[in-house]
């Protein structure tokens, strides 16, 4: 049943029957004895979610070798903490356990499960994760991951800064680089020679030198002359940790978004809803998706290591498709079969594996479809019309804003 649940994640768009046929269809006589859906459901209920969570904990961990570009900064492994939500069937039990969007006091759309991960920036590997509901805050789930971040430089966006989270990660031996909103730690306590400054971040609602606050270094800069970005870090030495390097390093946080895209868009399927109407089986599905993604990431790392290229250049979609085919074909040595098929990075085969050096691109953040099919047609039409496609851009110019 563990293998079957993992297969459900690998073949998210397929029914129970189809997934079972994918698993045993290549074995003579087995396709005639596939149980019905209710039997699979009862077996999944007996299995529960702790087994898949334990499997993820056993497999998860950093994958980057010491010499992988973009994976380390001054001996610290680069990691990003961020979260995403997945739609689940809007059953009464799911809605009660996880919650979901609310509009005008009424439930809107699907119930949603929230996942926060500790992601290795250089490889997209999930090193730890926490699963909660839509109504559970990302910072609260992120605090549970602090123990896995020892010795790492952890990057987070401006939705995370808080004294409790800061102390949890600092106490676990991790270093922090967090973006903050402008009102946070905006009063300098001490100006540093490079134009950055030290300030206090206090607990929510507290002002002044509150005894529970923490002292942070504040770095302010602009990208292409745009809005001022404020970063908070515990790396207070301006000589050992130059502000320009940390400002450029913050943008590695987007590697977590790339990992989420692999899970949500490619592996799960765009806008797909998980299949479980019971909260424990929803958690089981989520842990299965995280396990499958980590295994696929290991295959990507193996391919990149064999051919001496950056793992960013290996096509995750191709690896995913060939992993699915290997299940249908009953290939027990999936990584070797994929490597044989894609072969060395020369000739025609290389174009299937190698995406090439990542290009600098950007796209405006617009809603591609309305939150509800009952949304205003006019607003949706204007939104779609004004959207510009993804385009190539030149490298961004980071300008420090010293005080």
N, C-alpha and C positions, 0 to 999 in steps of 0.2 A: 504493500500500500504506500510505502514511502516513495518507491519508484513511480507508482501511478500518480501520486500527488505532484511529484516533480514533472512528470509528463504533462499533467494538466497545465502547468505553468509554461512548459515548452511549447505546447499546442493550445494556447489560450482560446483561439477561435473555434476549436473543435468540440464536439459533444463528448460525453462520457464514452459512448459506443465507439466513436471515431478514434479517440485516444487509445482505448483498449485495443482496437484493431491495429493501430500504429505500433503498439508494443509487441503484440503476439502474432500479427498477420503473417510474418515471415516464417513462423514455425508451423510445420505440417499438423493439421488437425485442430490447432488451438483456436482459430477464428470461429469455429462452430460452437464454442463453449464460453462465449462472453456473457457474463451476468448482466442483469438488467440494471437500470440507473439506480433504483432504490437500494439494491445491494451495495453498490459503490458508495452511496450516501451514508448508509449505516456503518460501513467499514471506515469511512473517513471520520465519522463521529467517534468511533471507538479509538481511532488513532490519536485524535486531538492535535492541538498545535504545539505543545511542548517538545515533541519529538523533532519537528522541523526546526523549531527555534534552536534546539541543542545541536542539530546538524549544521545549521548556519554558524553557530558559535565555534564549532570545531573546525570548520573550513575557513572562515573569514580571517583576514589578516593582510598585512602589507605584502605586495608582490614585487615592488621595484627593486632592482639590483642597485648597488651603491653608486654605479656610474651612470644611471639613467638621467638624462637631462630633464630638468623641471621637476624633479622628485625630492630634492633636498636643498636646504639653504643653511650654509655654515654648520653642517652636521646634523641639522634638524630635518626630519622627514616632513614634507608638506602635506597637510590634510585640510579638508574643508568640511564643515558641518552645515548641512542644509536639509530641507524637507520637501516633501511633495504629498499630494493626496491622490487616492484612487477611489473611483466610484464603485459602490457595492449595491446589490439589490436593496430596494427601499422597503424591506420587510419591517414589521413593528419591532422585532428584536434588534435588528441592525440599527434602526433609527434610535432606539433607546440606548444602545451600547455605544454608538459612535457619534450620533448627531449628524448634522448636515447643514447646508445653506438654508437661511430663512429669509423670506421676503414678505414685507408687510405683515409680520407676525405669523406667517404660515410657512410650512415646510416647502422648500423649492428644490427641484431636481432630485438627485439621488443622495442617499446617505453616503458618507465618505470616511475612509480610514486614513489616518495621517501617519506617515513614515518619516523619521529623521535618521540620517545616516552620517557616519564618519567615513569620508571618502578619501582615498589616496589620490592626490592630484595628478601624479605622473602616470597612473595606470587605470584610473576609474574603478579600482577595486574597493568594495565596501568592506571596511575593517570592523565596523560594528554598526548596530542599528537599534532603534527603539520604535515600537508600534503603539499608537494610541488612536484616539478618536478625533473627529473634526474639531470638537470643542476643547481638545487638549492643546495647549500652546506649544509651539516649537521649542522655545527656551526650556520649558519643563522637561520635554523629552531629551533635549540636548544634554542636560545636566547628567542624565543617566549614562551618557557615553564618555564622561570625563576620564574614568579609570582606564579606558583603552587608548588614551591620547598621550601617555607618558613619553616625554622626550620629543614630542612633535611640535611643530609650529602650526597652530590651528587657525584657519581663516573662516570668518563668519560675516554675514551681511548685517545691515542695520536693524534687523528685527530681533537680534539676539542679545545685545549688551545689557548687562545687569550685574549687580554686585554678587548675587548668589551664584550665578553661572561663572563669573570671573573667579571667585574663590574656589569653586569646585574644580576648575581646570588647573588653576595655579597650584592648588593643594595636591593635585594628582601628578604634578611634575611636568605639565604641558606649558607651552608658551602660546600667547594669543596675539592675533592681528584682526581686530574687529572694526567694521565700519559702524559709525554712530551718527545719530541724528544731530543736527546743529545745537540743540539745547543741552546735549549731554557733555559734561566735562568741558564747558566753554570758558571757565574762569581760570586763567593761568595762576599757578602757585609759584612756579619757577620757570624762567625762560632759559632755554639751552642754547649753546653757541651756534647751532645750525638753523635756528629759527623755529624749531619745534619747542614744545613746552610741556611741563608737568602740570597736571590738574587732578582734582579729586572727582571720582565718580561715586555718588552717594546712592543709598537705597531709594527706591521710588517714593516720591513725596517728601524727601528730606533735603534740606538745604544747608549750606555752610559746611564746616568741618565736622561732619557727623562721625562719631567714633567707629561706625561700621563701614564707612566708605573705604575705597581703595585708591591708591595713587597710580595714575596711568600717564604714559607719554602720548601726546597728541600730535599727529601729523596732518597737516592740511595741504591740499593740492587741487589743481584743476586739470581736467583732460580736454585738450583742444579749446581752452578758454571757457569751458562750460561751468556748471555749478561746482561749488566748492565741496570737496569730499573730505570728511573727517575720519581719520583712523585712530584707533586706540590700541596701544601695545604695551606689554610689560618689558619689552626690550628697550631699556631707557638710555643706554650708552649711545650717544650720537656718532661716535667714532667707530665703534665696533659694528653698529647697525645703522648705516646711512639711511636717511629719510627717503632719498630717491629710490634706493633698492627696495625698501618696504612698500613704497607706493606702487612700484611696478609689480611687486610680488602679489599684492592684493588681488589682482585680476586673474590669478590662477584659481580663484574661487569658482570661476565659471566652469572649471572641469567637472565639478559636481553636477552642474546642470546638464552637461554632456552625458554623464553617466545616467541621470534620470531619464533623459531622452531615449537612451538605449533600452531602459526598462519599460517605460510608459508607451513609447511610440513604436519601437521595433519589436520588442519581445512580447509585451502584452497586446499591442495593436492600438492604433489611435482611437480614442474615445470608447474603448471597450469597457464593459462593466464586468467586474469579477462575478463568478458564478454562484457564490455561496450565500444562502439566506440566513445562516446562523453565525453569530459573532465569532465563536471559536474556530469555525471552519474558514471564516474570512481571514483571521490571523494565520491560520495554517497556509492558506493560499499566498499571503504576503511573504511569509518566510520562505515558501517554495520558490517564489519569484526571485528573492534575494539570493538563494542558493544557486539557482540556475544561472543568474547573471554572474555570480562569482566564478562559477565553473567555466562559463564562456570567456570571461576575462582571463582566466588562467590559460585557456587555449590561445587567445590573442597574444599573451605574453610569450608563450612558447614559440609561436610563429615568428614574432618579432625578434626573439633571441636567436633563433636558428638562422635568420637572414640578416642580422645586424642592423635592424632599422628601428625607428621609434614606434612604439605600439600605437600611437595616434594614426599611423599610416595604414594599419591593418583594418580591413573592412569588417566591422562588427556584423553587419547585415549578412555578408557572405558566410562568416563563421556560424551565425545563427541558422541560416538555411541549410548548411551542410551538416550541422549537428542534428537538425530535424530529419534530414534524409538518412543519416546514419542510424537513427532509431528505427525508422521504417525498414531499412535494409538489414537490421540486426547486426550492425558493426559494433563489436565490443571494444575496439581500440579507436575510438573517435578521433583523438588528436592526431594519431599517425595517419589515419585515412584522410583527414582534412589536409594535412601537410603533403601527402602524396598527390592529392588531386590538384592542389594549388601550386605545388612544386616550387622550384627556385624562382627568385624574382628576376627572371629573364624571359624574353619572348612574349608570346601571346597570353600565357597563363598569368603573368605578373599583373596584368591590368585587372584581373578579377580579385586579386588579393590586395594590391597596393593602391591606396587612395591618393598617394602622392603627398608632398609636403602640404601641411594645412595652410590654407590661404586665409588672409585677414578678410573677414566679411562681417556685415552687420545688417540687421533688418529692424524696422520700426516695430514696436510692440503694440499690436492692435488685436482686438478680439476678432477671431476669424469667423465666429458664429455667435448668435445671441445666447444669453444664458437660458432663455426659454423660447420655445417656438411661438409663444404669444407676445414676444417683445415687439416693439415698434418696427414696422417694416422700413419706415423712413430712416430711423437711426442706423439700422443694419445696412441699408443700401449706401448711406453716406460713409459709414465706417469702411465698407468694402472698397468703395470707389477711391478713397483717400489712401488706401494701403499701397505702399511701394514695395517692390520685390526685394529679396536679399541681393546684395550687391557687394562687389569687391571695394575695399577701402585701403587707404595708405595707413601706415602705422600711426597710432595715436601719440600725441605729444603731451607728456606729463609735466606740468609746471608746479613746482612747490610754492606754497603761500606762507612764507615765514612770518612770524609775529615779532 
